[in-house]
Amino acid sequence: MFKKWLFLILLVAILPLVNCGKRQKGGKTEVTFWHAMGGPLGKALNALVEQFNQANPQINIQSVSMGTYTALSQKIMASISAGNPPTIAQVYENWTMELIAGGALVPLQRFIEKDTTFGREDLADFFPVFLQGNTYQDTLWTFPFNKGLPALYYNREMFRKAGLNPNSSPKTWQEFLAYAQKLTLDTNGDGTPDQWGTAFSIPTCMAIFQSKLLQDGGEILDLRQNKALFASSIGANALRFLVDLVKRHKVAYITSGAYEHQTDFAARRVAMIQGHIVSLTYMKPQLTFTPGIAPIPQGKNKAVMITGTNIAVFKSSTLAQREAAWQFIRWFTDTPQTAQWSKETNYVPVRRSALETQALQEKFQSTPGLKETMLQIEYAVGQPKCAAWYEGRRHLEEDAIEGAMRGYVSPKEGLKKAARKLDQELQRKR
């Protein structure tokens, strides 16, 4: 019996040391950062992480890429169930709602209130829409990380040959259609265009639909009534416009892959595409010409949907880890670093002051149209902040957008079907 009690006493004494060893290595506070950044974006992130680690030798930010957002989401949920989540991670707004409800996160507002070097002036420098997207029930839970916007890319030479101004993009969707008609060419007369006005992937159609819905006065959902609103006449007209580009006007086609339209654009098969503001970073190695980049066309109102994630701090971390994590988040989102992140990736800087830094001024000089594309943030709208949107978004894309674009259902019926499924998710997650 004595040996048994001695063993238990020693075990209790050793466990904190073992845990401390996991949290502290060589006197450093270890902060594990899970994300989905890869390729040039991962390279840019790791360079900044290394810069922070060198400037803060008492902290070690361990950057761990999960490859995809799906894998990241699954890994986070599994780690919470196992009681071993990372210190910080990228999270979408709809993930955040689940994590808050499950008691998995620490609100960043606690750190801000205690930080005498971070005040109201700092928060006022952030674009308001980013802070709104990270605030839940009047508490700032997370911080903006990689935030993007849609962008229109076009081939200047094709514009010039079609008699269009190579330095001016279509400002409305009706202009977009008119441009696409001029840019669609069947040079050999076989009935199939050799050059297309535009092309879409299904995810791109989804992005355009959301923006056009908002521009025309529609809404995605009403969180107060827990009801999907996109299956309206406005929504049906927005989706019909996209379908007509393919079926009626025959100036566009649907690609099989998510990014094939970008490859076709780089191959000079397509004159205009809507992409992400970060798409240029990935397309650059394929391009043999300098594309135009511009804000996307607008409707009755100016509106675009924000994409990208935020950073969350997990409650299972130690106090030292949380404080180190806040130190890194505060540093990463400070003006010099958010400007550098934006310069290397094309993500929108989270602070307004970053737009005036030398780093971004040089980038704007070398990439005409990029600043105007970033300034869409002034009329940008955040993604819905509800857990049901995780599944609801998939229903909208698969049942309505893809169904209508591929001719399986009418825009009206597809949207109604997706709305019914989202309503069920909203009720289930109340």
C-alpha positions in Angstrom: 0.0 0.0 0.0 2.8 2.4 0.9 4.5 1.7 -2.5 1.2 2.4 -4.2 0.7 5.8 -2.5 4.4 6.7 -3.1 3.9 5.9 -6.8 0.8 8.2 -6.9 2.6 11.0 -5.1 5.5 10.8 -7.5 3.2 10.7 -10.5 1.3 13.8 -9.4 4.6 15.6 -8.9 6.0 14.5 -12.3 2.9 15.2 -14.4 3.2 19.0 -14.2 6.8 18.8 -15.2 6.0 16.6 -18.1 3.3 19.0 -19.2 5.7 21.9 -18.7 8.2 20.1 -20.9 5.6 20.1 -23.7 4.9 23.8 -23.2 8.5 24.9 -22.6 11.6 23.9 -24.5 15.0 25.2 -23.7 13.4 28.0 -21.6 11.1 29.1 -24.5 7.4 29.2 -24.5 6.2 26.9 -27.3 3.2 28.2 -29.3 1.8 25.7 -31.9 0.2 27.5 -34.9 -2.0 25.3 -37.1 -3.0 26.8 -40.5 -3.7 25.8 -44.1 -1.2 28.0 -45.9 0.9 26.3 -48.5 2.9 27.2 -51.6 4.0 30.8 -51.9 1.5 31.8 -49.1 3.1 29.2 -46.7 6.5 30.4 -47.6 5.6 34.0 -46.9 4.0 33.1 -43.6 6.9 31.0 -42.4 9.3 33.9 -43.2 7.3 36.2 -41.0 7.1 33.5 -38.2 10.8 33.1 -38.4 11.3 36.9 -38.2 9.1 37.0 -35.0 11.0 34.1 -33.4 14.3 35.7 -34.0 13.1 39.0 -32.5 11.6 37.2 -29.5 14.0 34.5 -28.4 11.9 33.6 -25.4 9.0 32.4 -27.7 8.9 29.8 -30.4 6.0 29.9 -32.8 5.8 26.5 -34.4 4.1 26.8 -37.8 2.3 23.7 -38.9 0.4 23.5 -42.2 -2.5 21.1 -42.5 -2.6 21.5 -46.3 -6.3 22.3 -46.7 -9.0 24.0 -44.8 -11.0 20.8 -44.7 -8.1 19.0 -43.1 -7.5 21.9 -40.7 -11.1 21.8 -39.6 -11.1 18.1 -39.0 -7.8 18.2 -37.2 -9.0 21.0 -34.9 -12.2 19.2 -34.0 -10.4 15.9 -33.4 -7.7 17.6 -31.2 -10.4 19.2 -29.1 -12.1 15.9 -28.5 -8.7 14.4 -27.6 -8.0 17.4 -25.2 -4.9 18.5 -27.2 -5.6 21.4 -29.5 -3.0 23.8 -30.8 -2.3 27.1 -29.1 -3.6 29.1 -32.0 -5.1 28.3 -35.4 -6.8 29.7 -38.4 -10.6 29.6 -38.1 -13.5 30.6 -40.3 -16.4 32.6 -38.7 -18.7 29.6 -38.8 -16.1 27.4 -37.1 -15.7 30.1 -34.4 -19.4 29.9 -33.4 -19.0 26.1 -32.8 -15.8 26.6 -30.9 -17.2 29.4 -28.6 -20.3 27.3 -27.9 -18.1 24.4 -27.0 -16.0 26.5 -24.6 -12.8 25.9 -26.6 -11.6 29.5 -27.1 -10.2 32.4 -25.1 -11.5 35.8 -26.2 -8.7 38.1 -27.4 -10.5 41.0 -25.9 -9.1 39.9 -22.5 -5.6 40.5 -23.8 -6.4 43.8 -25.4 -7.9 45.1 -22.1 -4.7 44.2 -20.2 -2.2 45.4 -22.9 -1.2 49.0 -22.2 0.7 49.1 -25.5 -2.4 48.3 -27.6 -5.2 50.9 -27.4 -8.2 52.4 -29.1 -6.0 54.0 -31.7 -4.8 50.6 -32.8 -8.3 49.2 -33.1 -9.4 52.3 -35.0 -6.7 51.5 -37.6 -8.3 48.1 -38.4 -10.8 48.1 -41.2 -14.2 48.0 -39.3 -15.6 45.1 -41.2 -12.7 42.9 -40.0 -13.4 43.7 -36.3 -17.2 43.1 -36.9 -16.4 39.7 -38.3 -14.4 38.8 -35.2 -16.9 40.1 -32.7 -19.5 37.8 -31.1 -22.1 39.2 -28.5 -20.0 42.4 -28.1 -16.8 40.5 -27.4 -13.8 40.4 -29.7 -13.0 36.7 -29.8 -10.6 36.4 -32.7 -8.4 38.5 -34.9 -8.3 38.9 -38.7 -5.5 36.9 -40.4 -5.7 36.2 -44.2 -8.5 38.3 -45.6 -9.2 38.4 -49.3 -11.6 39.9 -51.8 -12.8 39.0 -55.3 -10.8 40.4 -58.3 -11.4 40.7 -62.0 -8.4 39.6 -64.2 -8.4 40.4 -67.9 -6.0 40.2 -70.9 -5.1 43.7 -72.0 -4.0 42.6 -75.5 -7.3 40.9 -76.1 -9.1 44.0 -75.0 -7.0 46.1 -77.4 -7.7 43.8 -80.3 -11.4 43.9 -79.5 -11.4 47.7 -79.5 -11.7 48.0 -75.8 -9.7 50.2 -73.5 -6.9 47.9 -72.1 -6.7 50.1 -69.0 -10.3 50.0 -68.1 -12.4 47.1 -66.9 -16.2 46.6 -67.0 -17.8 48.5 -64.1 -21.3 46.8 -64.2 -22.5 43.3 -65.0 -24.2 44.5 -68.1 -20.9 46.0 -69.3 -19.3 42.7 -68.4 -21.7 40.9 -70.7 -21.1 43.4 -73.5 -17.3 43.0 -73.1 -17.6 39.2 -73.0 -19.7 39.2 -76.3 -17.0 41.3 -78.0 -14.2 39.0 -76.6 -15.8 35.7 -77.6 -14.4 34.7 -81.0 -14.9 31.7 -83.3 -12.1 32.4 -85.8 -12.3 29.2 -87.7 -16.1 29.1 -87.9 -16.6 25.6 -86.5 -19.2 26.8 -84.1 -17.0 26.6 -81.0 -15.2 29.7 -79.8 -11.4 29.7 -80.0 -11.4 32.6 -77.5 -14.0 32.9 -74.8 -15.1 36.1 -73.1 -15.0 34.4 -69.7 -15.0 31.1 -67.8 -16.1 29.9 -64.4 -15.5 27.2 -61.9 -18.4 26.3 -59.7 -16.7 27.9 -56.6 -16.2 31.0 -58.7 -19.9 31.0 -59.6 -20.7 30.7 -55.9 -18.5 33.8 -55.1 -20.1 35.9 -57.9 -23.6 34.9 -56.9 -23.1 36.0 -53.3 -21.7 39.4 -54.4 -24.3 40.0 -57.0 -27.1 39.0 -54.6 -25.9 41.6 -52.2 -25.4 44.2 -54.9 -28.9 43.8 -56.1 -30.4 44.3 -52.6 -30.7 40.7 -51.5 -29.5 38.9 -48.4 -28.0 35.5 -47.6 -29.8 34.8 -44.4 -31.5 36.4 -41.4 -29.8 35.3 -38.1 -32.5 36.8 -36.0 -35.2 34.7 -37.6 -32.9 31.8 -38.4 -34.0 31.8 -42.0 -32.2 31.6 -45.4 -33.1 34.6 -47.6 -31.1 33.9 -50.8 -34.0 32.0 -52.4 -35.7 35.2 -53.4 -36.5 36.7 -56.8 -33.3 38.7 -56.4 -31.4 35.5 -55.8 -33.0 33.8 -58.7 -32.2 36.7 -61.1 -28.6 36.8 -59.9 -28.1 33.1 -60.6 -30.0 33.3 -63.9 -27.6 36.0 -65.1 -24.7 33.5 -64.6 -26.6 30.7 -66.3 -27.4 32.9 -69.2 -23.8 33.7 -69.8 -23.2 30.1 -70.5 -26.5 28.8 -72.0 -28.1 31.9 -73.7 -25.3 34.2 -74.6 -22.7 31.5 -75.0 -19.8 33.7 -73.9 -18.7 31.5 -71.0 -18.1 27.9 -70.0 -17.9 25.9 -66.8 -14.6 24.3 -66.0 -14.3 20.9 -64.3 -11.7 21.9 -61.7 -11.8 24.7 -59.1 -8.9 26.6 -60.7 -8.9 25.4 -64.3 -10.4 28.7 -65.5 -7.2 30.4 -64.2 -5.1 28.0 -66.2 -7.1 28.7 -69.3 -6.8 32.4 -68.7 -3.0 32.0 -68.4 -3.1 30.0 -71.6 -4.8 32.9 -73.4 -8.0 30.9 -74.0 -10.1 33.2 -71.9 -10.2 37.0 -71.9 -11.7 37.7 -68.4 -12.0 35.7 -65.2 -13.2 36.5 -61.7 -10.7 35.1 -59.2 -9.5 35.9 -55.7 -7.2 38.8 -55.0 -4.6 36.2 -54.1 -5.0 34.3 -57.4 -2.4 36.4 -59.1 0.2 35.0 -56.7 -0.5 31.5 -57.9 -1.0 32.4 -61.6 2.1 34.5 -61.9 4.5 31.6 -62.8 2.1 30.5 -65.6 1.6 34.0 -67.1 3.4 35.1 -70.3 1.7 38.5 -70.3 0.9 41.1 -67.7 -2.8 40.9 -66.8 -5.1 43.7 -65.8 -6.5 43.4 -62.3 -9.5 45.4 -61.2 -12.5 45.4 -58.8 -15.4 43.2 -59.9 -18.4 44.6 -61.7 -21.2 46.1 -59.5 -25.0 46.2 -59.5 -27.5 48.6 -57.9 -25.4 48.8 -54.8 -21.6 48.3 -54.2 -20.9 45.1 -52.4 -18.4 42.2 -52.3 -18.0 39.2 -50.0 -14.9 38.9 -47.8 -13.1 35.6 -47.8 -10.4 34.2 -45.5 -9.9 33.3 -41.9 -9.1 34.7 -38.5 -6.8 33.6 -35.7 -8.1 32.0 -32.5 -6.5 31.2 -29.2 -7.5 27.9 -27.5 -8.4 27.7 -23.9 -6.4 24.5 -23.2 -3.2 26.4 -23.5 -1.2 27.7 -20.5 -1.3 31.3 -19.4 2.3 31.7 -20.7 1.3 30.3 -24.1 -1.7 32.6 -24.3 0.3 35.7 -23.6 3.0 34.6 -26.1 0.2 33.9 -28.6 -1.2 37.4 -28.1 2.2 38.9 -28.5 2.6 37.1 -31.9 -0.9 38.1 -33.1 -0.4 41.7 -32.1 2.9 41.8 -33.9 1.6 40.0 -37.0 -1.3 42.5 -37.4 0.8 45.6 -36.7 1.3 47.9 -39.6 4.8 46.8 -40.9 4.0 43.1 -40.7 0.5 43.3 -42.2 1.9 45.4 -45.0 4.6 42.8 -45.6 2.1 40.0 -45.6 0.0 41.9 -48.1 2.9 42.6 -50.3 4.1 39.0 -50.5 0.6 37.4 -50.9 -1.9 40.1 -52.1 -4.1 39.5 -49.1 -5.7 42.7 -47.9 -3.8 44.3 -45.0 -5.9 44.4 -41.8 -4.9 47.9 -41.0 -5.7 51.0 -43.0 -2.2 52.6 -42.3 -0.5 49.7 -44.1 -1.8 51.0 -47.4 0.5 54.0 -47.0 3.7 52.1 -46.2 6.6 52.0 -48.6 6.2 48.2 -49.0 2.7 48.5 -50.4 3.2 51.7 -52.3 5.9 49.9 -54.2 3.6 47.0 -54.8 0.8 49.2 -56.1 3.3 50.9 -58.4 4.3 47.6 -59.9 0.8 46.2 -60.1 -1.7 48.8 -61.4 -5.2 48.2 -60.3 -4.3 46.2 -57.1 -4.9 49.2 -54.8 -8.3 49.8 -56.2 -9.1 46.1 -55.9 -8.0 46.1 -52.3 -10.2 49.2 -51.6 -13.3 47.1 -52.3 -12.9 46.5 -48.5 -14.7 49.9 -48.0 -18.0 48.2 -49.1 -17.2 44.6 -48.3 -19.5 42.3 -46.3 -18.4 39.6 -44.0 -19.4 35.9 -44.2 -22.4 34.8 -42.1 -21.4 34.3 -38.5 -23.3 31.1 -37.7 -22.4 27.5 -37.3 -25.1 26.4 -39.8 -23.4 28.2 -42.6 -20.6 25.6 -42.7 -23.1 23.1 -44.1 -25.4 25.7 -45.6 -22.7 27.0 -47.8 -22.2 23.6 -49.2 -25.9 23.1 -49.9 -26.0 26.5 -51.7 -23.0 25.6 -53.9 -24.0 22.0 -54.7 -27.8 22.1 -54.9 -28.3 25.6 -56.3 -25.2 27.0 -58.0 -23.8 23.8 -59.5 -27.3 22.4 -60.2 -28.4 25.5 -62.1 -25.1 26.0 -63.9 -25.1 22.5 -65.2 -28.7 22.5 -66.1 -30.0 20.0 -63.5 -32.5 22.5 -61.9 -33.8 26.0 -62.5 -32.2 28.8 -60.5 -35.4 29.3 -58.6 -35.9 25.6 -57.7 -32.2 25.0 -56.9 -32.2 28.0 -54.5 -35.4 26.8 -52.8 -33.9 23.4 -52.2 -30.7 24.8 -50.7 -32.7 27.2 -48.6 -34.8 24.4 -47.1 -31.7 22.5 -46.1 -30.1 25.6 -44.6 -33.2 26.3 -42.6 -33.1 22.8 -41.2 -29.4 23.4 -40.2 -30.3 26.7 -38.6 -33.0 25.1 -36.5 -30.8 22.2 -35.6 -28.0 24.4 -34.4 -30.1 27.0 -32.4 
